[in-house]
Amino acid sequence: MQPEGSSNSLVYHAGNLIVVITLDRSMKVSDSYSFFLYNSQLMLIDDAETGDSKKVERTGRSLKMTMATPSVWIPGNYFLLMRSGKGNIQRFDIELGECGNLSIKPPRVCKKMSAEDILSGSLCNNLNLWRRLSRRPGLQQLKAWALNRCQENEVNEMRRLLLGDDPEHTANLLLTARSERRMPTTVMLLKMTTAIPGELKSVNCSELFNPSSSDPYEKLRSTFSDLTSSDNILQISLPTAKNFVFSYDHLNSLFDTGGKVIIKEMMRHWPGNGNSCILIGTQQELDTLLEQNPSLQQHFPRENRLCEELYSQEEMIHLFFSETDIAKLRLTAEAKYHACRMLIDAYQQGQICQWTADDMRRYIKEVLEPAYLQNTVACIKNGQQTDVIPLLQPSDLDAAPLLSPSTSLDEAMKELNAMVGLDTIKKSIITLSNRMRFYAERRQLGLSTTDDASYHAIFTGNPGTGKTTVAKLLGRIYHSLGLLSRGEVICADRSTMIGRYIGETEEIMKHLLQEARGNVLFVDEAYTLYNKNDDKDFGRHAIEALLDVLSQRRPDMLIVFAGYQEEMDQLMTMNPGLQGRFPYKFCFNDYNATELMQIAEESLRKDQYELTAEAHNLLLRKIGEATASSDEHFSNARWIGQLVRNGIIPAMADRMSKTPHTLERSFYQRIECSDIQAAFEQFSPRSKEMHQRRAIGFCA
């Protein structure tokens, strides 16, 4: 048994694996045989049977199989199952060494209902479906459950034949998903390969309640309309003799308005009646659902609570080649080896270990496909044949996006520390990130770590003090620590959250919270949502929707309320429901003259401008005068940014247009006192009419 075209200088191999087995005297040459090659993570690498002349050759008592991998051969453990037409099974354990050397242990006979029997038998009854399921990354628990389920099916079939007993075959599952978009297909594959009885009915819970409709439960009614009869308040039919497997996703909608009604109607069709239920969501969504509906607990035994896990290093490599194949990208042998090394380096440095298939697909689309197009164009320009598909070379595999620290914890913390001022806030965030990293490392070591803390925050301070910038960095930090699945910032305020008529605010908030899932929801001037003197103000509906999230444990969302110190304090006092929901309170102080000068200098330096000594002193003095006379409406860094971009630089351009000069770099870089003076005549904060901030109880 040897890899075709192997090379001791390569660790990863592209090509075929040739397997030669000599049948002993107890095995008939005329019998049919099937072969299944698995890796240690139960991924079906390849399969063959004696009736396939392209894969299996007979020579006397020898069978020669050609096994191919959909990606590359990765050093590690494999096992080959050989199954005769009579159901006899032998297992060959194989080890592929770092240098391409193969070792194989003597075969061992496997018994009926063993894992090997299932992996070469009942799971392969739907071979194409099982092949697809086994090759999906992060599904170790699901594949192990599928094995157990098929063993149970075998036992139940024996009981039916021998005892006339026909036990219920329902399968209620909780699936914790990292990539909810891919899970419906996974559920379909799991159902078909493990023979869960009933018609699969996938339900998006976010579509079951529409508060802006005159009939908000119309979609809920139509979802179950094919189950005839009607004796409940929503006129939803009761199950017929036909069985269903209900698969529900977007579970966060069940915690919003209408959620209790939806759950009640879901449970009218399950449990019982031979139906099964599969709930797909994040860990927090599933935990919250069971906490709020404890009667559900009994229907989901511990062994049926499965998680989509982080992809292993090996799975990440297979995923890469699977996605490049789907994208019709072809790599040279050297490029395949380079890709393996590149992926492992990125994985071991922690840069891609939390990637999903969507992240890998994005890398291929944004990095590899443009490189492929450039190769194709270059080949055509050089007069090469256009009917030959160009192959990606090692130089086309840009490792920078894989190894880029732009989304890592260290880089985000570096950017935070580079911000001017904010010393107290920096210290608090560093302590928080250290705590989260400490918990993560304890969990990796198998140590018990209880972390039910909430991380929502209140940012108080005047405009331009860095609140939005810090929120963006917090999103990246929390994403790096695994607290947020995406880590972007969704900005909102009263004007984007409150509707004009009954039901519109609830609909707006529903979509806003869906968009904010996995991200930071930054609510500016949050105090304007509350009006204690007006019970009809729609702002209370927005706060109620936010309270649903604020009360959840690990909601995969960080809510940040931002606004002026005094008004935010009043909001917390006047609305008891918000008290205690925000354990972190960060006060953003106004920048002093020295800090604003640093911000101005950094902005100018970035675009290669230089201040003369006199201009530097004048700018510092003018900033000092501005801060000394500023009031609570002074916009700090926002003002200094406008001063530089819309004041100093345009003034410099006006001066240059009136002065004879040559095309020398220094003329286009040097800022003089007259530029500073002209800018302050336009952007002095005292000369501007300040916009009054909204008070609590503002009504749009």
N, C-alpha and C positions, 0 to 999 in steps of 0.2 A: 504494500500500500504506500503510494508516494504521490506528492504533488507534482503535476506536470509542469516542466519548465522551471523548477524551483532553483533558487540561488541562495547560497549560504550568506551572501552579503546583504540580503534583504530580510527584514523582519516581517513585513507584510507582503502577501503574495496574491497576485491576480492570476487566474487560470483555473484549471480543472483538477479535481482530486480523483485519481484512478484507484479503485478498490478491487482487489482480486481475492475471491474466496473459493477455496476448494472444499467441495461437499464431502462429508464423511459417508461411510457406508450405510448409515441409518437414514440418510436423506436421499430421496429419489430425484434423479436428474430431471425427470419428466414433470415433476411438480412445479407449480407456479410459486414465485417468491416475490415479495415486496420489500423494499429497502427504504428506510427513513433515517436521514442524518440530522441530528440535533446538536446545538451547542449547549453549554451548561446552563443557559438562561431559557431553555425550552423553546428556542427559536428553530423552526423547521428550515434547515439550510437548503436541503434538496431531497427529492424522493425519486425512486425508480422502481420498475417492475419488469419481470422477465419478458413480458409481452411487448415491451418497447425496445425494438431492435436498435434504435439510435442511442439508447442509454445502457443497454445490457447486452453483452455478447456471451454466448455459450461456447466453450471449448472443452469437450469431454466432460469431466466432473468439475470444471472451473467456471465461475461466473465473474465476468469483468464489468464493473459498473463505472460510469463516468459521472462524477458528482460535481456540480458547479455551485458557486456561491453568488448571490445577487450583488455582492460588494467585493470584499477581499477576504482572504483567509487570515484570521487574527490568531496569534499565538494563544493557546489555552486548551481547554478540555472539550472534547466532543464525544458523542456516542452514536453508533450505528445500530439500528434495529433491523433484524432480518426476520421476516414473518412468512411462514409457508401458507399455502392455500388452506391447510388444515388447522391453522391457528397456532402452530408451534412458533415460539419466539426465541431468538438469541440476541444477546447484547454484546457489542464490541466497544470497549472504552478506548478512546484515542486521545493522545496528547500531541499537540503541535508545539514544538519548542521554539525558542526565540530565534534560532538560526534556520528554521525551516525543517528541522529533523522531526520525524514522526516516530512515535512509539505506540504499540497497540497491545493490549492485554488479551489473554486467551478469552474466548467467548464464554458467556455463562447463560444458562437456560433460565427463562423468565416464566413465571406462573400466570395462570388465568387471574384476571382482575388486578394484576400488578400495574404499576404506573406505565411500564413498558407495553403491557397489553393495551391499555387505553390509548397511549401515544401512537401506536401502530394500528389500532382498531377503531373503536367507536368515535374517537375524535376525528379520525380521517374519513368517516363516512361522508362528510362534506369537506373534502380535501382542500378545495380552493379557498373555502371560507376559513378553515382552520389555519391554512398557510398564511392568509392575510392577518388573522388575529395573532398568531404566534410571532409575526414579524413586527408587530406594533411595539414601540418602546414603552417602558414604564409600566408594563402590565404583568409583572411577576405574580402578584397576588391573584389577579384575574385568571391567569393560566393555571395556577395551583388550584383555584376554586373550580375551574372547568374540569380538571382531572378528578377531583373529588365528586363533582356532580355526575360525571359519566360513570364513575364507580357505583354511585347510588342508583343510577338508572339501570345498571346491570343487575344489582341486587333486587330492585323492584320488579324487574322483568321476570327474574327467577321466582319471586314470591307469587307473581300473577300466574305463572305457568304451573307451579307446584301446589300452591295453596289456594288459588282462586282469589287471592287478596289483591286489591287494586288501590294502593295508597295514593293520596293526593300528591301531584307532581309540581305544585306551585313553587316559585322561587322568588322571594322578596329580597331585594338587594339595596344597599346604600353604597353608592359609588362616589368617592371623593375624587373630583376631577381637577387636573391642572389646566387642561385645555378643553373647556366645555364644548367647544365647537366640534371636536372630533369624537366626543363620547357617543352621540346617537349612532354613528356607524359601528363603534365598538360594541354597543349594546346589541345591535342587530347581529353582528358576527358571533357574539357570545350566546345569544338565544339560539341561533341556528346550529352551532356546533355542539351545544349541550342539550338540545332538544327540549327547551322549556316550552310547554304546551301553551297554545293560544296565539291569537293574532296580535302582532306588535302594534301598539297605538302610542305614538310619540306625542307629548303634549308640552307646549311652551307655556308655562304658568303666567308669564308676563302678558299673554294675550287673552287671559280668561276674565279680566275685569277692566272695563273702560269707563272711568268716572265721568268723562265728558259726553258719553252717549246717553240718550234717553232710556236705553235699556242696557245698563252696564254689564249685565250677565248674559248678553246674547251669545257671545262666543263660548262661554261655559256651557250654555244649553246645547249649542250645536255640536260641541265636542262629544257629547254623549247621546246625540240624537238617534244613532243607529241602535241604541239599546231600548227597546220598546216598552211602553207602559208609562204611566204618569200619576204619581200620587204624592208629590212633595211640592213645597212652596215654589220651586223654580220650574215645575213641570218637566223635570229631567227624568228620563226613562230609567227603569230598573234593568239590571242585566238579564239577558236571555240565557238560553242554554249554551250559547257560544262563549268560548273562553277568550280572555284578552290578557296581554301583558302590557300594563300601563307603564310607560316610561316618561317621567316628569323631569324637566330641567328648568332653569331660571327660577330657582326656589326662593330667591330673595323677594320676589313679588308676593309670596305668601305671607310676608310680615307687614305688608302695606294694607291700606284700606281694602276691604273685600277679601282678605286672605282667609279669615276664619270661615266665611261662607264657601270659599273654594275648597278648603280642606274637608269641610263637612260633606260636600257633594262628591269629592274624590273617594271618600270612605264609604259612600253608599254603594259603590261598584266594587269595592275591595275593602277589607279582606273578605274571604269567603267566595262562594260561587265558582271556585276553581280558577279565579283570576290571580295574576301575580302583579307586583308593583316594584318598579325600579326607580329610585330617587337619585338624581344626579346633581351634585352641587359642590361647593367648597366645603372644607371641614367646618368652618364657622356656620355656614348655612344649614348643614345637616345637624350640627349640635344644637343650634337655636331651634330648629324645627322640632326636634325630639324633646327639648326642654319645655317648649310651649305646648306641646301635644304629647304628654307622657304616655297616653294610651297607645301610641304608635310603637313604643319601645319593644313590646312583646312580639311584634311581628317581624322584627329584624334581629335574628340571633347574631351573636358576636362574629361567627365565622362567615356571615353574609355581609359584613361591613368591610368593603374593599377600597383600597386607595390606588390611584394612579401615582406611581412613585417617580422620584427623580430618575432620569435616564442614566444608565451606567455608561462607563467609558466605551465599552464595546457597542452598546446600543447607539450611542452617538455617532460612531463611525458608520454603522450599518444605515442609520438614518440619513447621513450625508450622501451616501452612494445611492440610496433609494430615491432621494429627492433629486439628485442630479440626473438619474435615469428618467424620472418623470419629466424633467425639464429638457430631455433630449440632449444633454451635455455629455460628451465623451472625453475621457482623460487618458493621457498616455500612461504607461506603466510607471514611469518616474513620477508623474503627477499624482497617481494614486498613492504611491509610497509617501510622497511629500505631504499629501492631504492627511494621511493617517498620523504622521508625526506632528503636523500642525494642530490637528484636533486634540491629540493627547496633551500637547504642551498647554493649550488653552484650557483643557479640562482640569489638568492637575494644578494649574494656577488659579482655578476657581472662577474663571471668566465665563465659561459656558455650561457649568455643571447644573445650572437651573434652567437651561434653555428648554423650550418646547419645540415641537415640530414646526410651529409657526415661525419661531425665531430662526430655525435652520432654513426654512423656505425663504425668509426675508433676506438672509445672507446670500443665498444662491441667486435670488432675483436681482439684488442690488450690487453684488460684487462679481459673481461668476458669469452671469449672462452678459453684462456689458463687456467683460474681457473676451468672451466668446465672439461677440459681434465685432469687436476690434480685430480679432484674429481673422475672421471671415473677410472683412474688408481688406485687410493687409494682404491676404492670399490672393484676392481678386486683383488688387493693384499690381501685385508682383507677377501677374500673368499665370498663376497656378490654375489647375483645373477646378471649375466651380462645381463639378459633380462629386468631388471628394470632400467629405465632411472634415473640417479642421478639428484637431484635437487640442484640448487645453493642456498647456505646458505648466511645469512647476512654477514658472515666473508669473503665471496668470492667477495663481492662488494667493491672493493677498491675505496675509495673516493678521494685518493690523486690526480689521474689524473684529476678529476673534480675540485678539490679545489686548484690544484697546481698553484702557482703564476708564473710559468716559462714563461708564455706568457703574463703576465699582465703588465700594465704600470709601476706599482710600482717596480716590480722586475727588469724590464729592466732599469729603472732609477737607481736602486740600483747598478746594475752591471756597469753602466756608471760612477757613482760616485766613484766606487771602482778602476777605472782605474788610473794609475799613471799619474800625470800632467794633461794637457788638460783643465786647469781651465776656459779659455775663451770659449772654445767649449762647455763645460758642462753647463756653465751659459746660453749660447744661446739656447741650446736644451731644457733646463729646462723651459726657458721662452716660447719657441715654444709649448711645451707640455702643459704648463699651459693655454696658449691661446686656444688650441684646446679643452681641457677639459672644459674650460669656455664656449666656443661656444656650446658644446654638452649639458651642463647643462641648458643653456638658451633655447635650442630647446626643451628639456624635459619639460620645464615650459611653452612652447607655445609662447615664446618671439621671435620676428623677429630677425633673425641673417643672415646677408649676408656674405658669405665667399667664394669668388671667387679667393682667392689667390693661387698662385702656390708655390710648396714646393721643387722644384728641387734644387740641391746644387752642388757646386764645392768644392772639397777637394784638397788643395794644400799642398805640403810638401815633404820632402825626404822619401825614403823607410823606413819602420819599425816604423813609427810614429803613427800607430794605425788607419789608414784610413779605412781599410777593417773591422776591429773590430767595429768601430763606425757605419759604414754603416749597419752592421748586427743588432746592437742595434736600429738604426733608423727604420729599417724595423719592428722590434717587437713593438717599440713605436707607429709608425704610424698605425700598425695593431690594437693595443689596442685602439687607438683613432678613429678607423673606417675609416681612410684615405686609407688604403690598405686592400684588402680582404684576403691576405695571409701573406705577410710580410717577405718572404724569400729574400735572396740575390742571384742574377744571375750575375756572374762575366764575363766580356768580355773585349777584347782588339782588336787591329787591326787584329791580326792573326786569330781571331775567328769571325770577322765581315766582312772581305773583301774577295770577290771571285776572281777567276783567269780569268774569261771570262765574256763577256757581259751578264747581267741578273742574274748571280750567286749571286752577292752582294744583290740585291733586294730580292731574294729568301731566302738567309741567314737571312737578317734583318726581313723578314716577320715571319719566325719561331722563331727568337730570341725575337721579341716583343710579340709574342703570349705566349712564355714561361715566359716572364717577366711580363705579365699582373697580377696585384695584388701584385707585388713584387718590390724590389729595383733592378734596373739595374745599376750595378757598372761598369763603363767604365774606365779602367786603361790606363794611358798614352793617354788620349783622344786627345791630340794635334796632334798625329800621323795620325789621320784620315783626316787631312786637308793639302793640298798641293796647295798653291796659284799659283805655277809656272807650274802646270801640269793639264790642263783641262781634260785630259783623265784618271786621277787617279780615281780609283773606290771608294776611300774614300768619295768623295762628295755624292755618292748615299747613303752611310750609314748615313751621316749627314742629308741628306734630309729626310730619314725615321725617324730619331730621332726628327727632327723639327716638323714632323706631330704630334708626341706625345707631344712635348714640348709646342705646340700651343693649345693643348686641355685643357679644363677646367675640373679639377678633373678627370684625366685620369686613375685612379686606377693603377698608376705606379709612382714610384719615380726614376728619373734619376739622377745619381751622376757621374759627370766627375771628374777624379782624375789625378794628375800629378804634375810636378814641377811648382813652382810659376811662374817663368819667362815665360816658354813655355805656360802655361795656360793663362796668361795675353795676350800674343801674339795671341793666338787662338781667344780669345774674341774680340780682336781689328781687326783682319784680316777677321773675318766672322761676318758681321753685323747681320745675321740671328740669331745668338746665343745671341746677346746682349739683356739683359733684361729677358731672359728665365730662368736664375738662380738667384733668389732673395737671396739665402743663400750661402755665401762664407765662408768656414771654413779653417783657416790656421793652419796646424799641425806643430808646431815648433819641432826642434830636442830636444831630451831628454838631460838634463844635467847629470853630473856624479852621483849626488845623486839620481836622478830618475831612472837611469839605474841600480844603486845598489839596489834600492827597487824592481825593476822588477826581478833582479837576486835572491834576497833573497826570494821573493814570490815563484819563480819557484822551488827553493831548498826546501823551507818549505813544499810545496805541496807534495813532494815525500819523506819527512821526512829525509832530509839531514841537517847537522849542520856544520857551519863554526867555526873553532877555532878563538880565538881573533886575533891571528897573521894572519890567512888566511883572516879574514874579512878586516883587515887593508890593507893587500896586494892587495886584490881584488878591494877595493875602490880606492887605489892609481893607480892601473893599468888601471882601467876604466877612471879615471881622465886623465891619459896620453893619452889614446885612443881618448877621446873626444877633448882634446886640440889640437891634431894633425890631427883630422878628416877633410875630405873635404865634398863636396856636395853629394858624392856617399856613405857616411857612412850610414849603414842600421839600426842604432839605436836599437830598441827592437828586431829586427830580428837578428842582430849581437849578442846581449847579450844572446838570446835564443840558438843560435848555440854554443856560448862559453860555456854555461852550459851543454847542452845536448851532444854535440860532442867534447867538450874539457875537462871540469873539471871532469865530471863523468867517461869518458874513462881513463883519467889520474889517477883517484883514483883507478879504477879497475886494471890498470897496477901495481900501487904501492902495492895494496893488494896481487896481485899474487906473488910478490917477497918477501913478509914479512911474517914470521911465525905469525900466529894469531889463536885465537879460535873463535867459533861461538857465539860471543857476539854482541848484537845490536849496542853498541857504536862504534865498529870497522867498521861497515857497514854504519854508519851515519856521522862520523867525517871527514870533508874535511880539509886538511892541506895545508901549504904554497907551498909545492912541487907540489901539484895538480894544484894550481893556476898558478904557474910559467910554468909548462908544457903546460897548456892550452893556455896561451898567446903566447908561442913560435909558436903555430900552428895557432891561431886565432887573432893575432894582425892585426888590419885593415891596418897597413902600409905595412905588408908583403904580402898583397893580391893584385893582379892586378884587378883594378876596371873595371867593365863592363860599357862602355860608353852608356849613355842613348840616345834614339832615338830623332832625331830632328824633328821639324815640317816639313812635306813634305816627311818623310820617305816613300819609296815605296817598298812594299813587292815583 
